[in-house]
């Protein structure tokens, strides 16, 4: 019996929403249910609480305190524990030594001997934090997981393989600790497998998001051993093409087999003062902990460590269900069969549903117009809200980003339902004009007039043919054709991500081939779209968290693509949508967005970033407060007072284009960096200088600027060569030194024997100067991430 009633159509839309909600449940980490696991969670909490007391960046006193605590913990377990103290010159596997950076790191390495099986397992995280947050998630949770894995293995039977528990230093400023371990430590040569634990937020499940190449056997072992495996090969394909890094980047470059884990929800806490133990989600911490222990135990006892294989396709078919896995050749075969089935289904629709070429072109125009309208509207909205706003405003937006996402989805979803139903009837002139005016208006509001006019011109050309009605079968055919084209692209570029297209398409294609008339009913297409909803809903949300919080156009464009695939279901709601349901959903989305906008603001859970630092310019003998905020908070203005004045940041940071707001500060007893000439040799028109650089104030971060006029021919820091760049952006060559030892370091320069060499030094000590501090921040304010906030900045000039 045909289901043409509005009731069935409404139930279909409700069913889509229910399935979507069910699919999202995969992203809710579970909590422990038995006493043993609850005890594990309590120990994990205690580890994080001990580590994330305060910010502890590389080189800080707080970081050295944490180093000693970690050493004591592993020694009390009875593990052979050492601290690797060394210096490292930045050398990235992809970017090389283009950035002149040097760090002094102190890695904590504990060893549990195995019974003689070849190959060593390294269980890793990093214990340093950024300078502006205590690092409960990044990477306190990872450190806690590594500590519990060590406890688990030490209390259990002896492992077959040696196991190293490696807690690196200096990850946050350049992966220095990992580079020091894999390039310099003698134990690193035997490491064959690395498990790394990270975070980019404070909640969400712990994804296994990255592997080493040739991962089929490794993923199979992970799927067998993890208590709750959560991974997909799309993330592997995407992440290896992105510029993002963790310590695993260094391990993979060293040729190690590797698995990487992280949770990524509640992004506003990432690298912020709110990354505290109180804000860290128990479920995320527990998921990290149980995976680290279970996988370390499994791999340490595994006899066969031959992980060489091809890449695999893998994904979770349902929330809470283990991984489906198969090889790349199988992925190619499934993809090719899907392409063949797709072409056959399109041919069948052409014969049985009278899908003509002209109708298919109009449907394709509608599909592209839908994606462009959604992408353009939200891109312009975000541009208007954020691009021209003060940088702190981004954090106000982030404080409501989950609400915004709900509003975006409702608005885009409701608009899609209305648009598809309207296109089936034929768009009116009024509708086309209104849509174009909205796009132009949003573009002008977002200060993107050229983009807005170009988008309107393209959208207008695509919307023009839609005045003539489009059949539902033509919409289905257009959606399938777009997905088949995407599938072909994935099979060529990233075949192990093709499951995202192939499996959602197959049920609908089978329906079209075996029972094409069912596409005009309600329930068969709804059931056939289940794989698409179950696979794509977590994907869209994860893409939003990973790369779309500040620019949601990509996940919303993916939502529009998903809507094209489920168009047969949505179009069955055509009569229901004519009653205003689509526009009603959009209106609800606008209300949610407006409510999020109105409620944007700052509170103790979502504090406003504010940058204030103390400057001692030793060259000028000046001491002043400074802030780089374009719209300083009331707290900053109260510190600066009425005599504040603008000054160029380039006075402290050559090449900077921003201005800072300054005011005279109380004097503090500070000493600038000392750079002394230890030795000087002249030979054949060259001069070789041996210098000693020290920071009396124990600054954690030091910038040196040397002339980039070609006179410097060679350079070394602590005996390690620092390549002289062939080209530089400006007249100065910038060095960045992290964690300089208390007794300083030796620098050697070979240069043309000319005039004295000018040197500028800017030191950052991540604390207020002795005896001088501003009034306490309000509860709804925090030190600004990615800034010099709450630091003492000492600037000096020298001639050598």
VOGU-3710 file (C-alpha; in Angstrom, 3 decimals, decimal comma):
1> xxxxxxxxxx> 0,000/0,000/0,000  1,419/3,407/-0,962  2,271/5,790/1,881  1,198/9,194/0,652  -0,210/10,654/3,840  1,202/13,690/5,583  1,304/11,576/8,715  3,738/9,108/7,159  5,829/11,935/5,710  6,042/13,584/9,108
11> xxxxxxxxxx> 6,957/10,264/10,688  9,700/9,846/8,071  11,269/13,174/8,972  10,937/12,289/12,660  12,628/8,966/11,888  15,529/10,760/10,218  15,953/12,926/13,306  15,806/9,907/15,658  18,395/7,984/13,643  20,639/11,042/13,611
21> xxxxxxxxxx> 20,373/11,353/17,377  21,187/7,657/17,782  24,271/7,997/15,576  25,524/10,891/17,692  25,463/8,663/20,767  28,697/7,114/19,438  30,404/10,323/20,494  29,469/10,026/24,162  32,231/8,213/26,056  31,049/5,726/28,651
31> xxxxxxxxxx> 31,868/5,822/32,363  33,145/2,885/34,453  30,534/0,455/35,767  32,437/-1,797/38,162  34,508/-1,023/41,278  37,819/-1,884/39,623  37,258/0,529/36,747  35,929/3,226/39,070  39,145/2,896/41,050  41,070/3,313/37,789
41> xxxxxxxxxx> 39,174/6,532/37,064  39,973/7,856/40,542  43,687/7,190/39,988  43,536/8,882/36,596  41,885/11,917/38,183  44,569/12,056/40,850  47,336/11,980/38,225  45,747/14,855/36,301  45,128/16,882/39,468  48,794/16,528/40,413
51> xxxxxxxxxx> 50,072/17,528/36,981  47,659/20,313/36,024  48,065/22,504/39,103  49,353/25,440/37,081  50,884/26,129/33,663  54,199/24,320/33,322  55,817/25,206/29,999  59,211/23,968/28,902  61,988/25,397/31,059  59,762/26,591/33,909
61> xxxxxxxxxx> 60,231/25,802/37,573  56,776/24,206/37,571  57,816/21,883/34,744  60,925/20,786/36,599  58,754/20,021/39,617  56,529/17,826/37,439  59,598/16,112/35,995  60,739/15,125/39,482  57,279/13,844/40,422  57,142/11,678/37,317
71> xxxxxxxxxx> 60,578/10,263/37,985  59,555/9,415/41,554  56,354/7,721/40,370  58,113/5,389/37,941  60,908/4,657/40,396  58,369/3,722/43,072  56,881/1,263/40,583  60,323/-0,298/40,339  61,034/0,786/36,764  64,436/1,787/35,430
81> xxxxxxxxxx> 63,949/5,533/35,118  66,197/8,164/33,559  65,910/11,800/32,516  67,213/12,581/29,047  68,678/16,095/29,201  69,775/17,464/25,858  69,466/20,303/23,387  67,617/20,062/20,081  67,631/22,141/16,902  64,195/22,231/15,305
91> xxxxxxxxxx> 64,111/19,850/12,359  60,603/19,029/11,206  60,063/15,988/8,948  58,141/18,123/6,428  59,291/21,678/7,077  62,942/20,977/7,825  64,993/23,543/9,774  63,363/26,569/8,147  62,489/27,896/11,603  65,594/28,713/13,671
101> xxxxxxxxxx> 64,554/27,221/16,989  66,559/25,503/19,719  65,260/23,897/22,909  66,729/22,282/25,999  64,469/19,385/27,014  64,218/16,893/29,851  62,396/13,737/28,782  61,327/11,226/31,423  61,941/7,652/30,244  61,014/4,565/32,268
111> xxxxxxxxxx> 61,863/1,028/31,109  60,128/-2,247/31,914  62,312/-5,117/30,643  60,658/-7,859/28,638  61,449/-11,535/28,412  63,533/-11,218/25,277  61,189/-10,789/22,304  62,685/-8,417/19,729  61,328/-4,895/19,394  60,396/-2,332/22,027
121> xxxxxxxxxx> 56,985/-0,778/22,683  56,945/2,953/23,542  53,862/4,345/25,301  54,055/8,124/24,987  52,590/11,464/25,892  54,089/14,854/26,768  54,149/16,430/30,204  54,801/20,085/29,346  51,891/22,498/28,931  51,456/25,787/27,130
131> xxxxxxxxxx> 52,366/28,910/29,092  48,756/30,065/29,432  46,990/26,902/30,609  47,598/24,058/33,101  47,135/21,339/30,459  44,684/18,939/32,120  43,546/17,597/28,767  46,608/18,505/26,707  48,260/16,358/27,768  47,570/15,665/31,444
141> xxxxxxxxxx> 45,063/13,020/30,434  47,688/11,383/28,231  50,284/11,436/31,011  47,744/9,870/33,392  46,998/7,148/30,842  50,709/6,377/30,406  51,237/6,220/34,182  48,358/3,778/34,592  49,589/1,672/31,700  52,956/1,431/33,465
151> xxxxxxxxxx> 51,261/0,407/36,704  49,148/-2,197/34,894  52,123/-3,805/33,166  54,352/-3,710/36,235  51,754/-5,437/38,412  50,956/-8,030/35,748  53,006/-10,863/34,252  56,352/-9,882/32,663  55,866/-8,598/29,115  57,364/-10,386/26,133
161> xxxxxxxxxx> 58,809/-7,136/24,770  60,647/-4,311/26,460  58,292/-1,424/27,185  59,331/2,220/27,448  57,076/4,806/29,053  58,192/8,047/27,439  56,932/11,413/28,672  58,419/14,051/26,433  59,185/17,679/27,136  58,758/20,635/24,777
171> xxxxxxxxxx> 55,985/19,203/22,592  53,979/22,421/22,747  56,715/24,591/21,271  57,923/22,297/18,508  57,928/18,543/19,216  61,426/18,957/20,668  61,255/16,174/23,245  60,143/13,593/20,695  62,877/14,705/18,331  65,446/14,413/21,126
181> xxxxxxxxxx> 64,289/10,902/21,994  64,079/9,424/18,512  67,182/11,174/17,157  69,517/10,963/20,148  68,506/8,378/22,750  70,140/4,937/22,365  66,967/3,091/23,432  64,990/4,640/20,557  66,730/2,491/17,952  64,948/-0,655/19,217
191> xxxxxxxxxx> 61,503/0,954/19,368  59,275/-0,721/16,800  55,816/0,416/17,941  54,577/3,681/19,489  51,264/4,451/21,205  50,786/8,216/21,673  48,062/9,915/23,735  46,999/13,506/23,089  44,011/15,863/23,390  42,573/18,903/21,633
201> xxxxxxxxxx> 39,875/19,911/24,084  38,429/18,556/27,296  35,714/16,060/26,335  34,572/13,542/23,737  35,674/9,977/23,043  39,326/9,124/22,511  39,604/8,517/18,777  42,372/6,498/17,252  42,795/9,142/14,565  46,230/8,476/13,083
211> xxxxxxxxxx> 48,349/5,472/12,183  51,633/4,821/10,475  51,548/3,781/6,790  50,791/0,136/6,085  48,353/-0,124/8,970  46,219/-3,209/8,190  47,745/-5,559/10,793  48,155/-2,766/13,317  44,503/-1,765/13,061  43,458/-5,412/13,366
221> xxxxxxxxxx> 45,406/-5,688/16,620  43,925/-2,402/17,858  40,382/-3,578/17,067  40,991/-6,836/18,941  42,524/-5,242/22,034  40,735/-1,925/22,593  37,836/-2,087/25,095  35,957/0,459/22,968  37,589/0,980/19,578  36,585/4,191/17,825
231> xxxxxxxxxx> 38,333/4,968/14,552  37,896/5,321/10,823  40,306/5,359/7,935  38,920/8,672/6,678  40,638/10,433/9,604  43,904/8,712/8,678  43,591/9,860/5,063  42,715/13,425/6,067  45,200/13,871/8,915  48,217/12,745/6,918
241> xxxxxxxxxx> 47,451/15,499/4,411  47,061/18,216/7,076  49,846/20,389/8,558  48,915/19,407/12,142  51,464/17,630/14,306  51,904/15,653/17,505  54,900/13,775/18,857  53,836/10,917/16,615  54,919/12,986/13,596  58,509/12,491/14,743
251> xxxxxxxxxx> 57,994/8,797/15,520  56,548/8,118/12,080  59,384/10,018/10,415  61,760/7,703/12,285  60,052/4,727/10,634  58,130/3,462/13,658  54,777/1,712/13,543  52,380/3,920/15,458  48,861/4,637/16,710  47,714/8,071/17,873
261> xxxxxxxxxx> 44,781/8,822/20,209  43,012/12,054/21,133  39,669/13,496/22,221  38,666/16,778/20,587  35,381/18,087/21,990  35,004/21,289/24,051  37,646/22,920/21,910  37,487/26,284/23,801  39,496/24,627/26,589  42,335/23,731/24,207
271> xxxxxxxxxx> 45,506/25,668/25,089  43,528/27,850/27,486  43,422/28,622/31,195  40,211/26,571/31,365  42,041/23,332/30,524  41,756/22,361/34,192  41,061/19,084/36,013  37,601/20,377/36,968  36,671/20,874/33,296  38,119/17,595/32,031
281> xxxxxxxxxx> 35,386/15,095/31,213  35,554/11,852/33,209  34,435/9,798/30,232  37,239/11,140/28,042  39,835/10,552/30,734  38,550/7,034/31,355  38,504/6,174/27,634  42,130/7,315/27,357  43,075/5,273/30,416  41,437/1,980/29,492
291> xxxxxxxxxx> 42,781/2,105/25,949  46,344/2,854/27,057  46,357/-0,012/29,573  44,621/-2,545/27,356  46,701/-1,813/24,264  50,017/-1,667/26,136  49,213/-5,009/27,762  48,149/-6,557/24,454  51,072/-5,400/22,344  53,649/-6,102/25,052
301> xxxxxxxxxx> 52,487/-9,729/25,210  52,023/-10,194/21,450  54,478/-12,652/19,910  54,102/-11,622/16,280  55,246/-8,054/15,749  55,336/-8,244/11,987  53,109/-5,243/11,291  54,238/-4,689/7,711  51,145/-4,688/5,523  49,096/-2,495/3,237
311> xxxxxxxxxx> 46,704/0,190/4,385  43,238/-0,855/5,553  39,730/0,507/5,395  38,159/0,572/8,856  35,168/2,206/10,522  32,538/1,732/13,228  29,296/0,569/11,599  27,135/1,448/14,642  27,632/3,337/17,908  29,465/1,137/20,400
321> xxxxxxxxxx> 30,129/-1,594/17,803  33,647/-2,746/16,886  35,447/-1,950/13,673  34,669/-3,266/10,225  37,993/-3,833/8,477  39,143/-4,832/5,025  42,115/-4,182/2,764  42,630/-1,484/0,197  42,074/-3,884/-2,698  38,691/-4,795/-1,234
331> xxxxxxxxxx> 37,891/-1,095/-0,881  38,696/-0,585/-4,543  36,551/-3,582/-5,521  33,575/-2,363/-3,432  34,004/1,112/-4,864  34,107/-0,104/-8,450  31,049/-2,317/-7,906  29,245/0,701/-6,446  30,157/2,759/-9,501  28,830/0,042/-11,811
341> xxxxxxxxxx> 25,669/-0,328/-9,731  25,256/3,451/-9,756  25,448/3,695/-13,521  23,008/0,801/-13,835  20,620/2,434/-11,355  20,743/5,729/-13,234  19,977/3,850/-16,477  17,114/2,039/-14,761  15,682/5,315/-13,469  15,903/6,765/-16,951
351> xxxxxxxxxx> 13,819/3,869/-18,285  11,327/3,339/-15,460  10,954/6,820/-13,985  11,462/8,742/-17,231  14,446/10,699/-15,935  15,371/12,874/-18,897  18,631/14,644/-19,606  17,107/18,101/-19,200  15,495/17,204/-15,878  18,744/15,694/-14,643
361> xxxxxxxxxx> 20,619/18,896/-15,519  18,058/21,005/-13,667  18,315/18,730/-10,640  22,112/18,992/-10,735  21,803/22,778/-10,927  19,495/22,667/-7,889  21,942/20,482/-5,967  24,911/22,747/-6,676  22,828/25,842/-5,911  21,795/24,302/-2,586
371> xxxxxxxxxx> 25,417/23,721/-1,556  26,470/27,199/-2,699  23,608/28,921/-0,906  24,299/27,087/2,332  28,051/27,612/2,110  27,788/31,261/1,109  25,227/32,167/3,745  27,133/30,685/6,659  30,494/31,827/5,355  29,226/35,396/5,229
381> xxxxxxxxxx> 27,658/35,077/8,674  30,922/33,864/10,205  32,877/36,578/8,381  30,570/39,224/9,789  30,683/37,791/13,290  34,375/37,030/13,597  36,716/38,210/10,869  36,508/41,927/11,635  35,898/41,494/15,362  38,486/41,842/18,131
391> xxxxxxxxxx> 40,370/38,598/18,630  38,791/38,018/22,035  35,384/37,952/20,344  36,229/34,580/18,846  36,209/33,171/22,361  32,760/34,641/22,999  31,591/32,800/19,895  33,338/29,623/21,053  31,544/29,799/24,392  28,320/29,004/22,530
401> xxxxxxxxxx> 29,661/26,945/19,648  27,491/23,898/20,430  24,400/26,124/20,421  25,509/27,690/17,167  25,982/24,264/15,610  22,452/23,245/16,584  21,126/26,472/15,108  23,171/26,043/11,926  21,923/22,482/11,445  18,293/23,425/12,022
411> xxxxxxxxxx> 18,529/26,413/9,714  20,372/24,541/6,964  18,248/21,394/7,379  14,959/23,268/7,326  16,053/25,311/4,336  17,057/22,124/2,516  13,647/20,527/3,118  11,918/23,675/1,879  14,260/24,078/-1,110  13,842/20,503/-2,323
421> xxxxxxxxxx> 10,069/20,624/-1,962  9,909/24,012/-3,671  12,118/22,860/-6,554  9,842/19,862/-7,155  6,998/22,340/-7,672  9,169/24,881/-9,467  10,696/27,954/-7,853  8,799/31,190/-8,184  10,388/34,442/-9,249  9,781/35,754/-5,765
431> xxxxxxxxxx> 11,632/32,880/-4,149  14,623/33,259/-6,490  14,877/37,014/-5,925  14,555/36,643/-2,143  17,274/33,975/-2,032  19,666/36,106/-4,068  18,971/39,202/-1,986  19,628/37,264/1,217  22,955/36,010/-0,142  23,994/39,486/-1,294
441> xxxxxxxxxx> 22,886/41,052/1,984  24,829/38,537/4,055  27,895/39,019/1,863  27,772/42,795/2,240  27,272/42,420/6,006  30,306/40,180/6,133  32,300/42,769/4,151  32,711/40,425/1,182  30,941/42,346/-1,614  32,905/40,824/-4,502
451> xxxxxxxxxx> 32,317/37,327/-3,161  28,637/38,086/-2,588  28,086/39,373/-6,118  29,978/36,465/-7,693  27,998/33,982/-5,613  24,730/35,695/-6,522  25,620/35,576/-10,220  26,442/31,861/-10,102  23,453/31,024/-7,921  21,169/33,088/-10,150
461> xxxxxxxxxx> 22,339/31,183/-13,227  21,704/27,892/-11,431  18,323/28,914/-10,029  16,975/30,228/-13,348  16,165/26,771/-14,806  14,437/25,756/-11,561  11,309/27,723/-12,400  10,229/24,529/-14,163  9,284/21,668/-11,792  11,758/18,840/-11,160
471> xxxxxxxxxx> 10,592/15,273/-10,642  11,518/13,479/-7,445  13,304/10,768/-9,420  15,370/13,414/-11,177  16,478/14,750/-7,785  17,404/11,260/-6,675  19,390/10,679/-9,860  21,238/13,998/-9,495  22,167/13,250/-5,896  23,419/9,797/-6,802
481> xxxxxxxxxx> 25,434/11,161/-9,723  27,173/13,691/-7,464  27,968/10,992/-4,923  29,256/8,683/-7,653  31,583/11,431/-8,863  32,825/11,901/-5,282  33,304/8,154/-4,993  35,415/8,114/-8,139  37,586/10,902/-6,737  38,105/9,046/-3,457
491> xxxxxxxxxx> 38,950/5,792/-5,209  41,657/7,641/-7,101  43,047/9,793/-4,240  42,150/8,023/-0,976  40,541/4,615/-1,534  40,430/3,774/2,172  38,076/6,709/2,715  35,709/5,531/-0,033  33,571/3,592/2,487  31,928/6,922/3,334
501> xxxxxxxxxx> 30,405/7,023/-0,141  30,123/3,376/-1,138  28,218/1,952/1,829  25,617/4,749/2,032  25,007/4,508/-1,714  24,673/0,751/-2,054  21,282/0,264/-0,327  19,650/3,034/-2,346  21,157/1,764/-5,579  19,940/-1,749/-4,799
511> xxxxxxxxxx> 16,459/-0,353/-4,174  16,524/1,491/-7,487  17,681/-1,599/-9,355  15,364/-4,127/-7,739  12,284/-2,047/-6,882  12,430/1,445/-8,432  8,771/2,162/-7,624  9,656/1,984/-3,932  11,430/5,326/-4,255  7,955/6,892/-4,401
521> xxxxxxxxxx> 7,031/5,403/-1,038  8,041/6,548/2,431  9,516/3,635/4,370  11,752/1,741/1,877  13,903/4,823/1,122  13,992/5,648/4,821  15,395/2,210/5,653  17,835/2,448/2,749  19,243/5,723/4,096  20,138/4,251/7,515
531> xxxxxxxxxx> 23,812/3,557/6,609  24,229/7,117/5,346  22,834/8,642/8,531  24,730/6,332/10,872  28,072/6,917/9,119  27,752/10,575/8,212  26,214/12,067/11,346  29,261/11,423/13,580  31,484/12,383/10,655  29,868/15,796/10,175
541> xxxxxxxxxx> 30,051/16,527/13,890  33,679/15,391/14,083  34,622/17,523/11,065  32,935/20,452/12,766  34,996/19,886/15,927  38,220/19,227/14,054  38,290/21,979/11,455  34,913/23,700/11,314  34,162/25,454/14,618  35,319/28,806/13,310
551> xxxxxxxxxx> 34,275/28,052/9,736  31,282/25,661/9,699  30,765/25,904/5,944  32,523/22,588/5,275  30,469/20,443/7,686  27,284/22,219/6,560  28,151/21,626/2,918  28,565/17,962/3,900  25,115/18,170/5,481  23,726/19,446/2,170
561> xxxxxxxxxx> 25,402/16,537/0,348  23,834/14,131/2,807  20,467/15,750/2,173  20,880/15,050/-1,546  21,367/11,371/-0,785  18,304/11,169/1,446  16,286/13,315/-0,972  13,835/10,457/-1,732  12,793/10,538/1,930  12,735/14,306/2,173
571> xxxxxxxxxx> 10,743/14,614/-1,006  8,116/12,260/0,350  7,556/15,012/2,894  6,794/17,412/0,059  3,145/18,037/0,952  4,035/18,178/4,617  6,811/20,670/3,846  4,395/22,826/1,876  2,590/23,367/5,136  5,601/25,337/6,351
581> xxxxxxxxxx> 7,495/22,610/8,212  10,778/23,315/6,403  10,523/27,035/6,985  9,426/26,333/10,558  12,580/24,284/11,184  14,635/27,100/9,678  12,867/29,618/11,877  13,690/27,483/14,901  17,310/27,478/13,786  17,294/31,269/13,533
591> xxxxxxxxxx> 15,885/31,473/17,045  18,642/29,180/18,369  21,328/31,219/16,561  19,885/34,494/17,828  19,669/33,113/21,357  23,298/31,950/21,186  24,315/35,365/19,908  22,437/37,205/22,654  23,872/34,904/25,326  27,425/35,206/24,067
601> xxxxxxxxxx> 29,549/36,496/26,845  31,972/35,568/29,515  31,668/33,840/32,845  33,992/31,772/35,057  33,493/28,709/32,822  34,016/30,699/29,614  36,290/33,605/30,590  37,322/36,420/28,311  40,947/36,314/27,122  42,874/39,469/28,012
611> xxxxxxxxxx> 46,537/40,106/27,303  48,598/42,100/29,765  52,353/41,891/30,230  55,132/43,772/31,987  57,986/45,220/29,911  61,480/46,156/30,990  63,280/47,821/28,074  66,861/47,732/29,296  68,073/49,635/26,241  65,902/52,635/27,141
621> xxxxxxxxxx> 65,655/52,091/30,875  61,847/52,029/30,682  59,340/49,864/32,559  55,738/49,733/31,476  52,570/47,672/31,325  51,493/46,662/27,818  48,539/44,996/26,133  48,130/43,914/22,541  44,329/43,700/22,741  42,621/45,900/20,165
631> xxxxxxxxxx> 39,721/46,434/22,575  41,148/46,038/26,088  38,911/44,793/28,870  37,903/46,960/31,805  40,435/45,085/33,924  43,284/45,968/31,560  42,136/49,595/31,341  42,070/49,809/35,123  45,679/48,598/35,269  46,856/50,965/32,531
641> xxxxxxxxxx> 45,056/53,971/33,983  44,311/57,248/32,229  47,856/57,940/31,033  47,952/55,032/28,613  49,398/55,563/25,166  49,859/53,505/21,998  53,232/52,116/21,005  54,398/49,811/18,185  54,834/46,183/19,153  57,745/46,125/16,724
651> xxxxxxxxxx> 59,795/47,823/19,444  59,834/44,435/21,164  59,019/42,107/18,276  60,657/43,356/15,069  58,368/43,042/12,088  55,154/43,009/14,122  52,442/45,238/12,639  50,123/45,457/15,665  50,149/48,222/18,184  50,118/47,814/21,930
661> xxxxxxxxxx> 48,642/50,024/24,594  51,146/50,960/27,285  51,366/52,779/30,607  54,155/53,414/33,093  54,575/50,474/35,506  56,165/50,272/38,954  59,891/49,551/38,917  61,068/45,976/39,420  64,512/44,593/40,080  65,265/42,873/36,772
671> xxxxxxxxxx> 68,401/42,032/34,838  68,503/41,718/31,083  70,100/38,816/29,229  73,867/38,699/29,341  75,663/37,897/26,097  79,402/37,906/26,600  82,253/37,566/24,151  84,275/34,521/25,262  86,646/34,306/22,328  87,245/35,973/18,980
681> xxxxxxxxxx> 89,358/34,801/16,039  90,072/36,510/12,733  91,205/34,698/9,621  91,156/35,619/5,927  88,462/38,253/6,159  86,246/36,326/8,548  85,622/36,711/12,243  84,628/33,811/14,479  82,874/34,724/17,708  82,363/32,424/20,659
691> xxxxxxxxxx> 79,673/33,877/22,903  78,019/32,987/26,176  74,301/33,739/26,512  72,546/33,564/29,873  69,245/34,802/31,253  69,546/36,002/34,863  65,741/36,011/35,128  65,502/32,392/33,936  63,289/33,347/30,998  61,596/30,305/29,490
701> xxxxxxxxxx> 61,506/31,784/25,974  64,184/33,976/24,380  64,184/35,681/20,986  67,436/36,787/19,371  67,539/38,990/16,292  70,697/39,100/14,195  71,239/41,061/10,968  70,182/39,192/7,841  72,517/41,095/5,520  74,618/38,097/4,512
711> xxxxxxxxxx> 77,484/38,710/6,908  76,686/35,604/9,031  78,085/32,547/7,268  77,703/29,863/9,952  76,062/29,545/13,355  75,912/26,983/16,159  74,132/26,832/19,514  75,461/24,527/22,223  77,619/22,850/19,587  74,660/22,155/17,296
721> xxxxxxxxxx> 74,656/23,739/13,862  71,874/26,199/13,118  71,491/26,377/9,326  71,734/29,884/7,928  68,575/30,466/5,845  69,066/31,466/2,238  66,139/33,882/2,298  64,408/35,773/5,093  61,240/37,836/5,180  62,899/40,907/6,688
731> xxxxxxxxxx> 66,217/42,502/7,604  66,640/40,411/10,763  67,241/36,711/11,387  65,147/35,535/14,351  66,283/32,784/16,709  63,923/31,242/19,261  65,426/29,558/22,307  63,315/27,559/24,758  64,265/26,305/28,214  67,730/27,852/28,326
741> xxxxxxxxxx> 69,752/26,209/31,151  70,511/28,303/34,268  74,186/28,542/33,332  73,333/29,627/29,781  74,625/28,305/26,504  77,457/28,813/24,076  76,859/30,388/20,681  79,399/30,382/17,851  79,136/32,678/14,836  81,281/32,896/11,733
751> xxxxxxxxxx> 80,820/36,172/9,924  82,433/38,589/7,568  84,974/40,742/9,374  83,060/44,019/9,242  81,510/46,366/11,747  80,325/45,256/15,211  77,430/42,826/15,077  74,167/44,268/16,514  72,028/41,839/18,503  68,541/42,378/19,909
761> xxxxxxxxxx> 67,158/40,095/22,607  63,589/39,789/23,875  63,107/37,464/26,841  59,803/36,107/28,110  59,567/34,928/31,696  56,076/33,526/32,195  55,389/35,251/35,505  55,124/38,736/36,932  58,340/40,410/38,090  59,306/40,117/41,767
771> xxxxxxxxxx> 57,219/42,390/43,931  55,120/43,700/41,055  51,788/42,291/39,935  48,522/43,754/38,690  45,310/43,346/40,676  43,781/39,859/40,392  41,765/39,198/37,268  37,974/39,075/37,520  36,521/35,556/37,582  35,300/35,954/33,996
781> xxxxxxxxxx> 38,760/36,822/32,628  41,780/34,679/31,729  45,239/35,141/30,288  44,993/35,272/26,519  46,069/32,121/24,662  48,769/32,480/21,993  50,041/35,726/23,492  52,591/37,201/25,897  49,949/37,442/28,568  51,056/37,408/32,226
791> xxxxxxxxxx> 54,717/37,438/31,229  57,652/39,661/32,061  59,192/40,831/28,792  62,798/42,058/28,901  64,239/43,760/25,840  67,913/44,577/25,366  70,374/45,550/22,636  74,010/44,519/22,266  76,908/45,026/19,876  79,539/42,301/19,414
//
